[in-house]
C-alpha cells in the first residue's frame, strides 16, 4: 500500500507558513514499511479539496489530510472529504456536549460555530483529540472497487503528533502487511552531479528493487538508497549491496557512509592522526572555522586561526611578506601558500589551511574573475595549493570554497 498526504490551508501557499507535519508523517509511515508516493498542499476551497481527495483515492491506498478541521468558515476538510466520498455528515451531539464542557471548564464562551467540529462523516471512527477541540476521523471502505483508508488529522503539530501516535499507528500496523524500509546515504565531495550520475547509473540501474535518488548541493552530492522488503534484514542487505558497489566506483570521492557531514569527517581524521588544524581565511570570512567548530568536541583538534581580509592583517597575523603580496596580489597561489604555513606556525598546529579568492559580486578582473579561489594546506614540510573557479553568487562561492578547503584536509589525512 502506498500513501498520499494532503496538507490543507491557504496559509501554506504563502511564504509565511511551511508544512512540517508531512515530514513527521512520512517518517512514521516509512517505519511501517509504507512509501509516501504523493504530497499535496491545497488552499481552503471545498471544491479543490474534494477534487484532490478524489485524485488521491484513485492512486493511493492510504490518504491522510492534515488541517481544516476547526470551527471557522474556512475549515472545510470534513465537508470536502464527504463530497468526495458521496457520504453525508452527521453531527455527533455527544461531541458537542463535550466541547461545551471543555469551554466552560476553561472559562471560555462556547459559540455555535464550534459545533461543526462534531460533524462526522457517515461511518467514520472518531479519533479523540486530547490536545485540542477538533477530533480526527478514520474512514475505511471501498472506493472504485478497492479498499481505501482515509485519515483526517488536526493541523497544529502539538495536536496531530500525539493523536497519530496514540490512535493511528497501531491501527495502521494491524491493517498493513509486514514490510520494512532500509536506507543509506552516501555523501560525495567536489564531484559534479552529471559526472557522478554518469559513473554510477550503470550500477544502480541493475537493481530496480533499490530506489536511488541523487541530490546536488554546492560542492556535495548525496546519494539516497532505499529498499522495501518483508524483513528489515533483507531490505538492509539490498541497500548495502548497492552502496558497496557505488562506493567502489566513486572511491575517494565518497566521504560519508552514514550521513556524517564533511566537517565531522575532517574531525575524525584529525583525531585519528593526533593532529591539529589552524586556518587563515580571506574570502570565506570565518565560514571554515564556523563549520569546524559546529561539531562538538572540535577543540580537541581545532586550535583557531584568523580572518585576514586586509593585506595588512595577512602580514600581521600570518606573517605573509608584504613584498609577496605586492608581487603576486592577495589572490594568488603564492599568498595562499604563505598564509597556510604562516598560520600553522603562529598557532603551533600540525596543519595550516588557508583560503584567498574573489567572492564577488565586485572585485573581479579579467585576470582574476569572480569565483577564483586559491586553497592551501601546509604541514611545515610541504604545501599543497589548489586553484578553483566556482560558479554562483557570493554565498555560493564562499560555501564552495569552504567545501574545497575541508575536502583538501580530508584527502590529505585519508
C-alpha positions, -999 to 999 in steps of 0.1 A, spaced: 0 0 0 13 35 -9 2 67 8 -7 102 -1 -5 132 23 -27 163 17 -18 195 37 -48 218 40 -47 256 44 -43 286 23 -16 299 47 6 270 35 6 285 0 22 318 12 58 325 21 49 328 58 39 292 68 56 259 60 42 224 61 63 203 85 37 178 95 41 158 64 78 152 72 68 137 105 41 116 90 64 104 62 89 92 88 63 73 108 48 57 77 82 47 64 88 30 98 57 9 90 72 0 56 49 23 37 60 46 9 46 81 5 41 85 -32 25 119 -33 22 151 -13 -2 180 -20 -9 214 -5 -44 227 -11 -59 260 -1 -92 265 18 -115 256 -11 -142 230 -7 -142 223 -44 -104 220 -47 -102 198 -16 -128 174 -29 -111 172 -63 -77 165 -48 -92 139 -24 -108 120 -54 -75 121 -72 -56 108 -41 -81 80 -36 -77 69 -72 -39 64 -68 -32 57 -31 -44 31 -6 -40 55 23 -49 92 22 -41 115 51 -55 150 52 -40 174 78 -58 206 89 -91 223 81 -110 206 110 -115 237 131 -147 258 138 -143 286 112 -158 292 78 -126 283 60 -123 249 78 -137 227 50 -119 194 52 -148 174 66 -172 187 40 -148 182 11 -140 146 20 -177 139 25 -183 153 -10 -155 131 -25 -169 100 -8 -206 110 -15 -214 105 21 -234 126 45 -221 145 75 -238 135 108 -235 158 138 -224 139 170 -242 156 199 -220 138 224 -190 156 209 -209 189 210 -217 184 247 -181 175 254 -169 207 237 -194 228 258 -180 213 290 -144 219 278 -151 256 271 -170 260 304 -142 244 324 -117 268 309 -139 299 313 -144 305 276 -177 312 259 -189 284 236 -201 298 202 -223 278 179 -197 276 152 -177 252 174 -205 226 168 -193 220 133 -162 202 147 -187 175 158 -197 168 121 -186 132 114 -185 116 80 -210 88 80 -193 55 90 -162 72 103 -144 64 136 -139 94 158 -103 100 168 -103 118 202 -81 149 203 -69 153 239 -49 184 230 -75 204 210 -111 208 202 -113 192 167 -114 154 167 -98 134 139 -116 108 118 -108 74 104 -127 61 74 -121 27 58 -142 14 29 -144 5 -8 -136 31 -34 -137 21 -71 -137 -15 -60 -106 -12 -38 -103 -9 -1 -91 26 10 -83 43 43 -87 80 49 -75 97 80 -84 133 89 -60 149 113 -59 183 130 -33 207 117 -14 220 148 16 198 153 11 195 191 -24 180 183 -15 160 152 15 141 165 1 126 198 -32 118 181 -15 100 153 9 81 176 -18 71 201 -47 63 178 -34 57 143 -1 39 143 -13 7 159 -44 6 137 -22 10 106 2 -17 118 -27 -41 121 -41 -31 88 -9 -34 68 11 -65 57 45 -67 73 70 -45 55 103 -27 63 122 1 47 160 3 49 180 33 37 216 46 33 230 79 24 264 82 6 279 117 5 303 127 -23 326 158 -22 336 180 -51 322 159 -79 296 173 -104 261 159 -103 261 148 -140 296 133 -137 286 114 -106 254 100 -122 273 91 -154 296 69 -133 270 52 -111 239 50 -132 251 18 -150 253 2 -115 221 13 -98 200 6 -129 208 -31 -124 189 -30 -90 153 -19 -96 143 -31 -61 165 -3 -46 153 33 -52 182 56 -59 179 94 -55 207 119 -63 206 153 -46 230 180 -56 243 208 -33 272 232 -36 303 210 -36 284 180 -24 263 152 -38 240 130 -17 231 95 -30 200 82 -11 193 45 -13 160 29 -1 147 -6 -3 115 -22 10 111 -59 19 93 -83 42 121 -81 67 145 -53 77 174 -77 72 166 -83 36 159 -46 29 192 -36 45 211 -63 25 197 -49 -7 207 -13 2 241 -23 14 249 -43 -17 242 -13 -40 260 11 -16 292 -10 -17 293 -11 -54 287 27 -57 315 32 -31 339 11 -51 331 31 -83 334 66 -67 363 56 -44 379 86 -27 351 110 -36 328 93 -10 334 110 23 304 98 43 286 64 45 263 71 75 252 107 69 281 125 86 290 160 75 323 168 59 334 188 89 326 157 111 348 135 89 376 160 90 374 160 128 375 121 128 407 121 107 425 147 127 418 129 159 429 96 143 462 112 133 465 130 166 468 162 146 457 198 150 445 224 125 446 262 122 430 283 94 436 316 77 405 328 59 401 356 35 372 353 11 353 328 33 353 352 63 353 326 91 330 301 74 355 273 76 361 279 113 324 281 119 318 248 102 346 230 120 335 243 154 299 234 148 310 198 157 310 190 195 345 183 208 363 202 179 385 219 205 405 187 207 419 192 172 410 228 160 433 254 175 418 285 158 430 310 132 424 344 117 401 362 93 426 381 72 407 402 47 432 431 45 467 428 32 479 443 65 464 415 85 477 388 62 511 401 71 504 408 108 486 376 117 501 351 92 535 366 85 529 369 47 557 391 34 544 424 21 567 421 -9 550 387 -18 515 404 -18 528 433 -39 544 410 -64 516 385 -69 485 400 -54 464 389 -24 445 364 -45 474 342 -57 489 308 -54 519 322 -36 500 342 -10 477 312 -3 507 290 4 523 317 26 490 321 46 488 283 52 523 280 65 522 313 84 490 305 103 503 269 111 535 284 127 516 312 145 491 287 161 516 258 166 493 235 146 501 203 127 483 216 97 477 251 84 448 257 60 443 289 40 418 303 15 420 335 -5 398 345 -35 373 368 -51 338 360 -38 321 388 -57 299 403 -69 325 431 -72 363 429 -72 368 406 -102 391 414 -131 398 397 -164 429 380 -149 413 372 -116 375 368 -121 348 365 -95 348 329 -83 386 324 -84 398 309 -52 432 295 -41 433 269 -13 465 259 5 473 232 31 507 231 48 523 207 74 557 225 76 574 201 52 553 206 21 524 228 10 497 219 -15 478 246 -34 446 241 -54 431 267 -77 394 266 -84 368 287 -102 334 285 -86 301 295 -101 272 314 -85 267 344 -62 288 354 -32 271 330 -8 277 300 -31 313 309 -39 321 311 -2 304 278 5 321 261 -24 354 275 -12 348 261 24 339 227 9 370 225 -12 392 235 18 377 209 41 379 182 14 416 190 10 422 182 46 402 150 44 420 138 13 454 146 28 446 127 60 429 97 44 
